Amino acid sequence: MTRELVQTRIAETFGMLPRSGWPSALDEGLGELTRRLAVDEAEIFRRLANNAELLRDLAAYLTIDESHFLRHSEQLATLVEALAQNIEAGRRAVVWSLGCSRGEEPYSVAILLRERLGAAAARASIAATDINERALAVARRGLYRDWSLRGVPVELGERYFTREPNGVFRLDATVMAAVAFEIAALPQCLAPRAAQSVDAVLFRNVGIYLDASALETVYAGIARTLAPHGLLLIAPADPAPPRELFARLPGEWSGIFVRRAEAGSAVVDPAGGFASLAVAPDRVGVSPVPALASSSSSPPPKPSLPPPTGSRVEPVAVPSLAPAEHHEVAPRRAVVPPAGPDEPSLAPADEQVRRLRCALYLNPQDALARFRYATALQRVGQLAQAKSQVLCLTEELECLAADVVLADGKTRVARLLNAVLLMRASLP
Ligand SMILES: C[S@@+](CC[C@H](N)C(=O)[O-])C[C@H]1O[C@@H](n2cnc3c(N)ncnc32)[C@H](O)[C@@H]1O
């Protein structure tokens, strides 16, 4: 196999979207594998042709494993309350963290459950899987640097972590015992799971790295695995799951979806599920959910019609980005970037929002497109939607190295992130 073929095979097998950082990450992975297996690179390429495990190990070097404890904590609070109520009612509470990285996510659920239920938290079952064995090894050791604890309130930190002499933090043994880790690659790992065997899936900050076809398979697999009314949690930057399968929980941005009962079938709710949670109304109406209000959450919903003929998506200039590379906090005022020269100045602002929304729909990974969309929303006063896009962008950009160059070939991540943080400070 050649380098190019290996990258293609990884993209196809695991549904991963190629990124600009792949060539250097591939070098690192190949270097480590040649050392570990004590063979040269040519032999690695030879073995990769028919060794699925080796391909998976190499693919792991191409992923982003950024995570921290209590990430999107308001979401976790909703999840934990629902799980706790299930447990208190004598029902099942089975959780799966899909793409768990170094364990911060499933351990956060375990910590919050313990806070809410005490010893009864042990009745929850928490599984966590990832393609990256090195990340899982960190999870199993339970040793973390302070960066992983950046979202943890002091008193929780004191209760669940012990500072070791070398400055790392050791996680509480009871919390560690609450989570079972396993190496597993998407999308293949979904099929073997029993149908309706899980009550909540955390699939946060993973879907953003997968292509559309893999995402379709993964969301269908998650739907099959979840109990009816089971919960799916995604992050602000993640593509939303299909409406036929999931209904959105209300809230400006909740990122929580409820597994719909099968269309036309009786609801089978064996032991789990969260039937009591109210779901956001939706147009599809497969489950007993009334008709729909448009949602403000990101990414933007699929437009119901393609853009009319002749109104192709216009290129719109990137609003001017703040020059500094540091994250200064702006005074609380509206940041309205000036219109660029090729911006369709005659189009009404709402039309521009529509076009930018279409542009983002066509290329949801494009951070600059999301920034343009957010600034247009801010201009027309749709501040909640603008904020939702800005939060999503912040998450996306924080996962990238500061000097990565974006799609326009000149803007670096640090510069856009700076502009995004300025904008975020100006939004209510
Ligand atoms: C950015 S981290 C997110 C961690 C955690 N879910 C969170 O939100 O903090 C993405 C994780 O997804 C994993 N991942 C990416 N592609 C995967 C695949 N095809 N199969 C399994 N895991 C994958 C990566 O290894 C990485 O640990």
PDBQT file of the ligand as one rigid body, heavy atoms in Angstrom, charges set to zero:
ROOT
HETATM    1  C1  LIG A 501     -12.737  15.377  20.207  1.00  0.00    +0.000 C 
HETATM    2  S1  LIG A 501     -12.799  13.802  20.996  1.00  0.00    +0.000 S 
HETATM    3  C2  LIG A 501     -14.316  13.931  21.874  1.00  0.00    +0.000 C 
HETATM    4  C3  LIG A 501     -14.252  13.293  23.246  1.00  0.00    +0.000 C 
HETATM    5  C4  LIG A 501     -15.523  13.413  24.056  1.00  0.00    +0.000 C 
HETATM    6  N1  LIG A 501     -16.617  12.733  23.414  1.00  0.00    +0.000 N 
HETATM    7  C5  LIG A 501     -15.846  14.850  24.316  1.00  0.00    +0.000 C 
HETATM    8  O1  LIG A 501     -16.802  15.376  23.743  1.00  0.00    +0.000 OA
HETATM    9  O2  LIG A 501     -15.144  15.488  25.098  1.00  0.00    +0.000 OA
HETATM   10  C6  LIG A 501     -13.192  12.722  19.633  1.00  0.00    +0.000 C 
HETATM   11  C7  LIG A 501     -12.945  11.272  19.947  1.00  0.00    +0.000 C 
HETATM   12  O3  LIG A 501     -13.594  10.498  18.961  1.00  0.00    +0.000 OA
HETATM   13  C8  LIG A 501     -12.753   9.399  18.635  1.00  0.00    +0.000 C 
HETATM   14  N2  LIG A 501     -13.074   8.945  17.281  1.00  0.00    +0.000 N 
HETATM   15  C9  LIG A 501     -12.964   9.633  16.121  1.00  0.00    +0.000 A 
HETATM   16  N3  LIG A 501     -13.282   8.874  15.060  1.00  0.00    +0.000 NA
HETATM   17  C10 LIG A 501     -13.620   7.666  15.569  1.00  0.00    +0.000 A 
HETATM   18  C11 LIG A 501     -14.055   6.429  14.977  1.00  0.00    +0.000 A 
HETATM   19  N4  LIG A 501     -14.217   6.310  13.655  1.00  0.00    +0.000 N 
HETATM   20  N5  LIG A 501     -14.302   5.399  15.798  1.00  0.00    +0.000 NA
HETATM   21  C12 LIG A 501     -14.190   5.514  17.135  1.00  0.00    +0.000 A 
HETATM   22  N6  LIG A 501     -13.765   6.634  17.747  1.00  0.00    +0.000 NA
HETATM   23  C13 LIG A 501     -13.494   7.700  16.976  1.00  0.00    +0.000 A 
HETATM   24  C14 LIG A 501     -11.349   9.976  18.734  1.00  0.00    +0.000 C 
HETATM   25  O4  LIG A 501     -10.385   8.991  18.936  1.00  0.00    +0.000 OA
HETATM   26  C15 LIG A 501     -11.471  10.932  19.909  1.00  0.00    +0.000 C 
HETATM   27  O5  LIG A 501     -11.058  10.359  21.110  1.00  0.00    +0.000 OA
ENDROOT
TORSDOF 0
